[in-house]
Amino acid sequence: MPATSTIPFIFASSRNGELTIDGISSRILRANRSMRGALVSTGTHRLVYSYHPTSVRVGVALSALGLMAFVLLLKRAAVPARDDHFSYSSSQGTTRAESPSCTAILPPG
C-alpha cells in the first residue's frame, strides 16, 4: 500500500468547491479544524481546487438585470416627447384651441 499524506488548503470553506487530483474528482476533507485538505499518495500530483460561490452568480444576475433596466431607461429617454400642448386664443366671444395637429372652435363659456 502506498504511503498517503494530507495536503492542507488555506480555504476555510468547501461548500461550492470542487477538488481534482490528477484530473480525478476527489473528496475535500476537514484538516486542522478550520482548514480543508485532501489525501494524496506519495509522488508528484496536480491538485486543482475550484471554488464557485453562489454569491458571485447572484451578483452577476443582478448586475445584468440592472444593466438591462438602465439601457431600457436610456432608450426611453432618447425617444422625443410628442408635442401635445394646446394654445388658446379668444376673439369676438369664441375660443380657438390650436394644437400642432388640429384646430377646434369652442363655444363661448
N, CA and C atoms as an extended XYZ file, in Angstrom:
327
Properties=species:S:1:pos:R:3:atomname:S:1:resname:S:1:resid:I:1 pbc="F F F"
N         0.843       -1.180        0.000 N   MET     1
C         0.000        0.000        0.000 CA  MET     1
C         0.887        1.242        0.000 C   MET     1
N         0.662        2.167       -0.950 N   PRO     2
C         1.498        3.364       -0.982 CA  PRO     2
C         1.185        4.274        0.198 C   PRO     2
N         2.185        5.012        0.635 N   ALA     3
C         2.017        5.949        1.749 CA  ALA     3
C         1.152        7.124        1.300 C   ALA     3
N         0.304        7.592        2.197 N   THR     4
C        -0.527        8.752        1.895 CA  THR     4
C        -0.238        9.842        2.893 C   THR     4
N        -0.520       11.057        2.479 N   SER     5
C        -0.379       12.192        3.387 CA  SER     5
C        -1.507       13.176        3.095 C   SER     5
N        -1.733       14.061        4.054 N   THR     6
C        -2.781       15.064        3.910 CA  THR     6
C        -2.164       16.363        3.439 C   THR     6
N        -2.727       16.912        2.382 N   ILE     7
C        -2.297       18.219        1.875 CA  ILE     7
C        -3.309       19.232        2.375 C   ILE     7
N        -2.934       20.191        3.230 N   PRO     8
C        -3.909       21.187        3.700 CA  PRO     8
C        -4.059       22.337        2.706 C   PRO     8
N        -5.272       22.882        2.665 N   PHE     9
C        -5.568       24.077        1.872 CA  PHE     9
C        -5.815       25.226        2.832 C   PHE     9
N        -5.624       26.454        2.371 N   ILE    10
C        -5.919       27.602        3.222 CA  ILE    10
C        -7.364       28.047        3.100 C   ILE    10
N        -8.139       27.400        2.256 N   PHE    11
C        -9.545       27.752        2.098 CA  PHE    11
C       -10.326       27.284        3.314 C   PHE    11
N       -11.155       28.151        3.842 N   ALA    12
C       -11.911       27.815        5.046 CA  ALA    12
C       -13.191       27.056        4.739 C   ALA    12
N       -13.706       27.169        3.545 N   SER    13
C       -14.991       26.550        3.238 CA  SER    13
C       -14.845       25.616        2.050 C   SER    13
N       -15.551       24.489        2.116 N   SER    14
C       -15.547       23.575        0.974 CA  SER    14
C       -16.890       23.583        0.256 C   SER    14
N       -17.857       24.362        0.761 N   ARG    15
C       -19.140       24.458        0.081 CA  ARG    15
C       -18.928       25.141       -1.269 C   ARG    15
N       -19.558       24.634       -2.275 N   ASN    16
C       -19.441       25.155       -3.645 CA  ASN    16
C       -18.029       25.020       -4.205 C   ASN    16
N       -17.237       24.142       -3.620 N   GLY    17
C       -15.874       23.932       -4.105 CA  GLY    17
C       -15.711       22.527       -4.648 C   GLY    17
N       -14.800       22.370       -5.600 N   GLU    18
C       -14.506       21.068       -6.199 CA  GLU    18
C       -12.997       20.861       -6.183 C   GLU    18
N       -12.592       19.632       -5.962 N   LEU    19
C       -11.177       19.299       -5.956 CA  LEU    19
C       -10.933       18.168       -6.939 C   LEU    19
N        -9.941       18.326       -7.797 N   THR    20
C        -9.492       17.234       -8.648 CA  THR    20
C        -8.018       16.994       -8.381 C   THR    20
N        -7.665       15.727       -8.315 N   ILE    21
C        -6.263       15.329       -8.166 CA  ILE    21
C        -5.913       14.532       -9.400 C   ILE    21
N        -4.985       15.052      -10.172 N   ASP    22
C        -4.582       14.445      -11.440 CA  ASP    22
C        -5.785       14.219      -12.368 C   ASP    22
N        -6.731       15.177      -12.354 N   GLY    23
C        -7.890       15.118      -13.231 CA  GLY    23
C        -9.033       14.263      -12.719 C   GLY    23
N        -8.890       13.669      -11.538 N   ILE    24
C        -9.935       12.817      -10.968 CA  ILE    24
C       -10.582       13.553       -9.804 C   ILE    24
N       -11.917       13.611       -9.802 N   SER    25
C       -12.638       14.294       -8.728 CA  SER    25
C       -12.322       13.631       -7.391 C   SER    25
N       -12.019       14.453       -6.389 N   SER    26
C       -11.640       13.942       -5.068 CA  SER    26
C       -12.443       14.620       -3.987 C   SER    26
N       -12.470       13.986       -2.843 N   ARG    27
C       -13.213       14.490       -1.699 CA  ARG    27
C       -12.385       15.513       -0.935 C   ARG    27
N       -13.032       16.580       -0.500 N   ILE    28
C       -12.377       17.597        0.316 CA  ILE    28
C       -12.623       17.243        1.776 C   ILE    28
N       -11.572       17.161        2.547 N   LEU    29
C       -11.659       16.762        3.949 CA  LEU    29
C       -11.384       17.945        4.864 C   LEU    29
N       -11.845       17.847        6.100 N   ARG    30
C       -11.528       18.868        7.107 CA  ARG    30
C       -10.133       18.563        7.660 C   ARG    30
N        -9.305       19.589        7.751 N   ALA    31
C        -7.948       19.433        8.278 CA  ALA    31
C        -7.655       20.581        9.240 C   ALA    31
N        -7.042       20.280       10.366 N   ASN    32
C        -6.640       21.302       11.346 CA  ASN    32
C        -7.808       22.186       11.786 C   ASN    32
N        -8.956       21.607       11.978 N   ARG    33
C       -10.191       22.255       12.435 CA  ARG    33
C       -10.756       23.312       11.488 C   ARG    33
N        -9.978       24.296       11.066 N   SER    34
C       -10.527       25.387       10.267 CA  SER    34
C       -10.133       25.313        8.792 C   SER    34
N        -9.250       24.425        8.439 N   MET    35
C        -8.784       24.334        7.059 CA  MET    35
C        -9.381       23.111        6.380 C   MET    35
N        -9.164       23.010        5.096 N   ARG    36
C        -9.590       21.855        4.319 CA  ARG    36
C        -8.359       21.170        3.764 C   ARG    36
N        -8.494       19.907        3.385 N   GLY    37
C        -7.351       19.169        2.859 CA  GLY    37
C        -7.792       18.010        1.999 C   GLY    37
N        -6.810       17.265        1.501 N   ALA    38
C        -7.072       16.097        0.665 CA  ALA    38
C        -6.005       15.052        0.943 C   ALA    38
N        -6.376       13.791        0.801 N   LEU    39
C        -5.423       12.697        0.938 CA  LEU    39
C        -4.814       12.407       -0.427 C   LEU    39
N        -3.505       12.366       -0.472 N   VAL    40
C        -2.803       12.049       -1.716 CA  VAL    40
C        -1.729       11.012       -1.428 C   VAL    40
N        -1.428       10.228       -2.438 N   SER    41
C        -0.360        9.230       -2.297 CA  SER    41
C         0.990        9.896       -2.528 C   SER    41
N         2.032        9.201       -2.163 N   THR    42
C         3.388        9.716       -2.334 CA  THR    42
C         3.667        9.937       -3.825 C   THR    42
N         4.324       11.015       -4.141 N   GLY    43
C         4.671       11.299       -5.522 CA  GLY    43
C         4.252       12.702       -5.925 C   GLY    43
N         4.381       12.987       -7.179 N   THR    44
C         4.027       14.288       -7.726 CA  THR    44
C         2.595       14.243       -8.253 C   THR    44
N         1.798       15.229       -7.861 N   HIS    45
C         0.392       15.274       -8.262 CA  HIS    45
C         0.009       16.695       -8.634 C   HIS    45
N        -1.053       16.794       -9.399 N   ARG    46
C        -1.608       18.106       -9.731 CA  ARG    46
C        -2.967       18.221       -9.041 C   ARG    46
N        -3.062       19.145       -8.081 N   LEU    47
C        -4.305       19.386       -7.356 CA  LEU    47
C        -4.921       20.674       -7.864 C   LEU    47
N        -6.195       20.629       -8.246 N   VAL    48
C        -6.900       21.817       -8.720 CA  VAL    48
C        -8.132       21.991       -7.848 C   VAL    48
N        -8.183       23.111       -7.145 N   TYR    49
C        -9.331       23.438       -6.301 CA  TYR    49
C       -10.098       24.554       -6.987 C   TYR    49
N       -11.348       24.289       -7.334 N   SER    50
C       -12.200       25.284       -7.989 CA  SER    50
C       -13.292       25.686       -7.016 C   SER    50
N       -13.493       26.967       -6.891 N   TYR    51
C       -14.487       27.497       -5.965 CA  TYR    51
C       -15.495       28.315       -6.742 C   TYR    51
N       -16.777       27.987       -6.608 N   HIS    52
C       -17.858       28.643       -7.343 CA  HIS    52
C       -18.907       29.148       -6.353 C   HIS    52
N       -18.679       30.298       -5.727 N   PRO    53
C       -19.629       30.774       -4.716 CA  PRO    53
C       -20.954       31.216       -5.342 C   PRO    53
N       -22.033       30.921       -4.642 N   THR    54
C       -23.370       31.306       -5.095 CA  THR    54
C       -23.506       32.818       -5.161 C   THR    54
N       -22.845       33.519       -4.260 N   SER    55
C       -22.965       34.982       -4.218 CA  SER    55
C       -22.471       35.628       -5.514 C   SER    55
N       -21.478       35.035       -6.150 N   VAL    56
C       -20.979       35.595       -7.418 CA  VAL    56
C       -22.033       35.432       -8.508 C   VAL    56
N       -22.672       34.259       -8.561 N   ARG    57
C       -23.717       34.036       -9.568 CA  ARG    57
C       -24.893       34.986       -9.362 C   ARG    57
N       -25.290       35.171       -8.107 N   VAL    58
C       -26.392       36.088       -7.802 CA  VAL    58
C       -25.996       37.515       -8.177 C   VAL    58
N       -24.771       37.907       -7.865 N   GLY    59
C       -24.291       39.247       -8.196 CA  GLY    59
C       -24.253       39.495       -9.691 C   GLY    59
N       -23.827       38.510      -10.453 N   VAL    60
C       -23.791       38.648      -11.916 CA  VAL    60
C       -25.210       38.791      -12.465 C   VAL    60
N       -26.145       37.982      -11.955 N   ALA    61
C       -27.528       38.063      -12.428 CA  ALA    61
C       -28.144       39.418      -12.103 C   ALA    61
N       -27.937       39.914      -10.886 N   LEU    62
C       -28.486       41.219      -10.511 CA  LEU    62
C       -27.847       42.353      -11.308 C   LEU    62
N       -26.553       42.250      -11.555 N   SER    63
C       -25.878       43.270      -12.363 CA  SER    63
C       -26.420       43.282      -13.787 C   SER    63
N       -26.670       42.105      -14.353 N   ALA    64
C       -27.225       42.020      -15.714 CA  ALA    64
C       -28.620       42.633      -15.762 C   ALA    64
N       -29.447       42.340      -14.760 N   LEU    65
C       -30.784       42.942      -14.718 CA  LEU    65
C       -30.709       44.459      -14.596 C   LEU    65
N       -29.816       44.955      -13.758 N   GLY    66
C       -29.645       46.395      -13.602 CA  GLY    66
C       -29.176       47.054      -14.885 C   GLY    66
N       -28.266       46.402      -15.592 N   LEU    67
C       -27.769       46.949      -16.858 CA  LEU    67
C       -28.885       46.990      -17.909 C   LEU    67
N       -29.700       45.929      -17.960 N   MET    68
C       -30.816       45.926      -18.913 CA  MET    68
C       -31.817       47.033      -18.586 C   MET    68
N       -32.114       47.237      -17.319 N   ALA    69
C       -33.037       48.303      -16.926 CA  ALA    69
C       -32.463       49.667      -17.292 C   ALA    69
N       -31.175       49.847      -17.090 N   PHE    70
C       -30.518       51.108      -17.429 CA  PHE    70
C       -30.600       51.382      -18.923 C   PHE    70
N       -30.337       50.361      -19.742 N   VAL    71
C       -30.392       50.526      -21.200 CA  VAL    71
C       -31.823       50.857      -21.633 C   VAL    71
N       -32.825       50.178      -21.044 N   LEU    72
C       -34.214       50.480      -21.398 CA  LEU    72
C       -34.584       51.913      -21.023 C   LEU    72
N       -34.122       52.377      -19.868 N   LEU    73
C       -34.397       53.760      -19.472 CA  LEU    73
C       -33.710       54.755      -20.408 C   LEU    73
N       -32.498       54.438      -20.838 N   LEU    74
C       -31.810       55.319      -21.792 CA  LEU    74
C       -32.553       55.385      -23.118 C   LEU    74
N       -33.025       54.227      -23.590 N   LYS    75
C       -33.780       54.206      -24.851 CA  LYS    75
C       -35.072       54.996      -24.716 C   LYS    75
N       -35.727       54.841      -23.582 N   ARG    76
C       -36.984       55.563      -23.363 CA  ARG    76
C       -36.739       57.071      -23.298 C   ARG    76
N       -35.644       57.476      -22.689 N   ALA    77
C       -35.331       58.905      -22.591 CA  ALA    77
C       -34.925       59.475      -23.951 C   ALA    77
N       -34.421       58.632      -24.848 N   ALA    78
C       -33.975       59.107      -26.162 CA  ALA    78
C       -35.135       59.341      -27.118 C   ALA    78
N       -36.311       58.765      -26.857 N   VAL    79
C       -37.480       58.956      -27.719 CA  VAL    79
C       -38.025       60.364      -27.481 C   VAL    79
N       -38.146       61.169      -28.543 N   PRO    80
C       -38.642       62.531      -28.334 CA  PRO    80
C       -40.098       62.530      -27.870 C   PRO    80
N       -40.406       63.429      -26.981 N   ALA    81
C       -41.777       63.550      -26.461 CA  ALA    81
C       -42.668       64.151      -27.536 C   ALA    81
N       -43.944       63.705      -27.564 N   ARG    82
C       -44.898       64.284      -28.510 CA  ARG    82
C       -45.251       65.689      -28.077 C   ARG    82
N       -45.458       66.552      -29.057 N   ASP    83
C       -45.794       67.945      -28.770 CA  ASP    83
C       -47.310       68.075      -28.728 C   ASP    83
N       -47.921       67.766      -27.567 N   ASP    84
C       -49.376       67.775      -27.437 CA  ASP    84
C       -49.890       69.004      -26.691 C   ASP    84
N       -49.143       70.064      -26.647 N   HIS    85
C       -49.623       71.241      -25.914 CA  HIS    85
C       -50.642       72.010      -26.765 C   HIS    85
N       -51.514       72.677      -26.104 N   PHE    86
C       -52.544       73.476      -26.777 CA  PHE    86
C       -52.284       74.947      -26.497 C   PHE    86
N       -52.633       75.770      -27.474 N   SER    87
C       -52.619       77.220      -27.239 CA  SER    87
C       -54.045       77.719      -27.440 C   SER    87
N       -54.448       78.615      -26.594 N   TYR    88
C       -55.816       79.139      -26.633 CA  TYR    88
C       -55.771       80.618      -26.983 C   TYR    88
N       -56.706       81.022      -27.829 N   SER    89
C       -56.852       82.449      -28.132 CA  SER    89
C       -58.348       82.766      -28.153 C   SER    89
N       -58.660       83.972      -27.820 N   SER    90
C       -60.069       84.359      -27.756 CA  SER    90
C       -60.260       85.623      -28.574 C   SER    90
N       -61.270       85.582      -29.447 N   SER    91
C       -61.619       86.791      -30.209 CA  SER    91
C       -63.106       86.756      -30.500 C   SER    91
N       -63.791       87.852      -30.236 N   GLN    92
C       -65.208       88.058      -30.515 CA  GLN    92
C       -66.091       86.950      -29.924 C   GLN    92
N       -65.850       86.555      -28.682 N   GLY    93
C       -66.735       85.660      -27.965 CA  GLY    93
C       -66.522       84.178      -28.206 C   GLY    93
N       -65.621       83.806      -29.087 N   THR    94
C       -65.334       82.372      -29.278 CA  THR    94
C       -63.900       82.103      -28.837 C   THR    94
N       -63.684       80.875      -28.459 N   THR    95
C       -62.336       80.461      -28.053 CA  THR    95
C       -61.807       79.495      -29.097 C   THR    95
N       -60.603       79.728      -29.498 N   ARG    96
C       -59.986       78.882      -30.513 CA  ARG    96
C       -58.856       78.105      -29.839 C   ARG    96
N       -58.921       76.768      -29.906 N   ALA    97
C       -57.868       75.918      -29.350 CA  ALA    97
C       -57.073       75.347      -30.506 C   ALA    97
N       -55.767       75.493      -30.445 N   GLU    98
C       -54.915       75.009      -31.524 CA  GLU    98
C       -53.858       74.064      -30.966 C   GLU    98
N       -53.649       73.005      -31.695 N   SER    99
C       -52.534       72.115      -31.405 CA  SER    99
C       -51.822       71.898      -32.733 C   SER    99
N       -50.665       71.278      -32.729 N   PRO   100
C       -49.957       71.058      -33.994 CA  PRO   100
C       -50.750       70.218      -34.996 C   PRO   100
N       -51.704       69.395      -34.532 N   SER   101
C       -52.406       68.504      -35.453 CA  SER   101
C       -53.843       68.893      -35.758 C   SER   101
N       -54.467       69.765      -34.955 N   CYS   102
C       -55.854       70.113      -35.239 CA  CYS   102
C       -56.196       71.496      -34.667 C   CYS   102
N       -57.289       72.051      -35.169 N   THR   103
C       -57.811       73.325      -34.671 CA  THR   103
C       -59.277       73.124      -34.371 C   THR   103
N       -59.740       73.596      -33.227 N   ALA   104
C       -61.153       73.449      -32.849 CA  ALA   104
C       -61.681       74.805      -32.408 C   ALA   104
N       -62.903       75.106      -32.799 N   ILE   105
C       -63.600       76.320      -32.330 CA  ILE   105
C       -64.541       75.887      -31.215 C   ILE   105
N       -64.332       76.434      -30.053 N   LEU   106
C       -65.139       76.080      -28.893 CA  LEU   106
C       -66.197       77.134      -28.659 C   LEU   106
N       -67.391       76.738      -28.215 N   PRO   107
C       -68.447       77.734      -27.942 CA  PRO   107
C       -68.074       78.607      -26.748 C   PRO   107
N       -68.643       79.805      -26.699 N   PRO   108
C       -68.319       80.697      -25.571 CA  PRO   108
C       -68.766       80.057      -24.256 C   PRO   108
N       -68.035       80.370      -23.235 N   GLY   109
C       -68.485       79.840      -21.966 CA  GLY   109
C       -67.465       79.683      -20.983 C   GLY   109
